[in-house]
Amino acid sequence: MSNIRINLALLMMVHAAFFSLVWSTPVSAQEKEIPAMPGTETGALTSSRPGEDVVCQSDVFFSWQKRPKEKKDEQGRIIVEAPPPPAEAFFATISTSGIAETDVRTRLNSMLPQAKAQALERCRSTHEDFAGCISNRLRSQAADYNVLDYSARHSVLAAIENDCSYALGTCLAAESKDIRCFLNKPLEVKASEGSATDEKKDAKEKKKK
């Protein structure tokens, strides 16, 4: 029974390692920009009702390039393959709000340099620090890892090392996408607008009768 539990725990950890790689190491099939919310780029939005505010957002991404593969030819010489195309990975959506769109945009622009610096830091810890990658993965799975026997631990560690090796590369840059702004209306404002619209419809129907 104990062997079954250990094998089950090992299988779950290997699956966790695989899915962690899929989500933390984006490849071309996954790197899709998050759809922009409807908004404006005119700077003309202004909140005019209590509880209503202007929200501006920008998505921050970092780009990195996977380390090219190496192989030996028939003479034993090491040949470096052509590097794969750079990949882009989503880091965070930076957001701030206020009364006037112009002021909100200015404040958001002042926040983006720090966000891009943090995105590059995340990229380097994920794709350039092999030892750090292994350490972080082991730390995140410590509760399950510590109950395994030596053989199971060895298998999990090998899987983690393989994942981190696959994610090794070079960080290139961090960038923010176009700023989008929109009016954020509280629920009570939306409800009152819906009620007013219904009242107008009822009035029109009564006139027709």
N, C-alpha and C positions, 0 to 999 in steps of 0.2 A: 504493500500500500504506500509506503514512504517513497519508493522508487517512482510510482505513478505520479505522486504529488510533485516530486522534484522535476520529472520530465514535463509535466504540465506547466509548471512555473517557468521552466526553461523555454518551452515553446511560446509562452505568452511574452517573455522578455525579448526573444528574437523577433517576434512579430512587432513588438513595440519599437525595437531598434529600426526595423525596416520602415515602418510608417513615419517614425521621427525623421528619417532620412528623406522620405518623399516630401514631407511638408517643409523641412528646414533647408533642403537643397533643391531649389526649383530648377527645372529643365525647360526646354523650349515648349513642351506641351502644356506646362502649368503656368508659364509666365504670361498671364493675361492681365492687362491693366484693369483695375476696378472701375466699373462704369461711373462716370461723373454724374452727380446729382444735378437736376435741373437748376439753373441759376442765371447769373448775368455777369458780364464783364464790363458793364458801363459805369459802375460806381454810383448808380442812381438809387439803390435801395436805401430806404430809411424806415425804421420802425415808427409806427404812429399810434399803436394801441397798447394799453397796459399789459405787461407780460410778453409782448411781442419783441423779438430782437432779430438783428441781422447776423447770420452765421456764415463765416467764410472758412473754407477748407482747402487743403492741398495734400495730395498723396506723395509720400517720399519713398523712393526706391534706391537700391544700390545695384551696381553692375559688377560682375566678376567673371573671370575666365578660368575654366577648369584646366588643371595642369595637363600638358600633352603626355600621351602614353609613350613609354620607351620599350623597345624590343631589340633582340639580338638577331643579326643576320647570320648567314651560314658560316662566316668567318669569325663569329663571336663578337663582332663590333656592335656597339649600342647605337641604335637608330632612334631618333626622336621624331615621332609622327607630328603632322601639322596640328596646331592647337585648334580646339573646337571654337565655334563662334561665342562671343561673350553672352552671358545670361543676365537677365534682369530680375531682381527679387523685391517684392513689396516689403517695406519696413513698417510704416505707420501712416495714419491719416492725422495730420496736424490741424487743429481747429481752434477758433476763437470767435467771440461774439461781441456785439455792441449795438449802438443805436444807428450809426451812420456807416454805410458800406465803405466809404473812403477811409475812415479811421480804422475800421476793422481790417481792411486789406493791408494798411500800413503796419499795424501791429502783427499781423500774420507774417508779413515779409521779414520782420525783425526776429521772428521765432524760427524761421526755416534754416538759417545757417547752423544753429546748434543741433537741430533735428538731423541735418545731413551729416554732421560730425558724428552723431550717435549712430547713424546708419552705417557709416564706414567702420566704426568700432565694432558693431555687431557683425559686419561682414568679415573683418579680420579674425575675430574670435571663432567664427564658424568655418571659414575657408582657408585661413593661413596658419592657424595654431593647431597642429596635429595633437600635441600632448594636452592642450587645453580642451580640445574637442572630446577626447577620451575621458578626461577628468569630469567634465560637465555631464556627459552621458552616464557615467558611473554614479555620479552624485544624484542624478535624477531618478535612478533605478536602485538606489542603495537598499531600500526596504526589501525588495524582492531578491536582489543579488546576494545579500548577506545570509539568506536562509538556504542557499544552494550548496551542494557539495563541491569538492575541488573540480571534478570533471565538468559539471554543469557550469561552474564559474568560468572555466577555461573556454568553453564553447561560446558563452555570452561575450566574454572579452574579445574573442576572435571576431565575432560578428560586429561588435562596436568598432574595433580597429579597421575592419574592412569598410564599414560605412564612412568613418572619418577619412580614410584614405581616398575613397571615392569622391569626397567633397573637397579635397585639397585643390587650391588654385590661387589665383592672384586677384585681389580686389582692385577695381579700376576707378570707380567714381560713385558719387551719390548725387542724386538730382531730385528736384521737386517738380511735380506736374503743374499745369495751369491752375490758378486759383479759381474756385467756383464759390459763388455766394447765393444765399437764398434767405427768405423770410421764415423764421421759425415761429409758428403760432401755437400758443398753448391750447390745450384741449377745449377749454371753455370758450375761447374765441372761435374755434372751428365749429363748435356745437351751436353757438349763437348765429354764425353765418349760415349754417345749414337750416336753422329754424326760420331765419328771415327769408331764405330762398323758398321754403315751403309755404310761408305765409303769402308771398307774392304769387306763387302758383295758384293757391286757393282763391285769391282775390280775382285773378284773371278768369278762372273757371266760373266764378259767381257772375262776373260781368257777361260772359258768354250765354249763361242761362237767362 
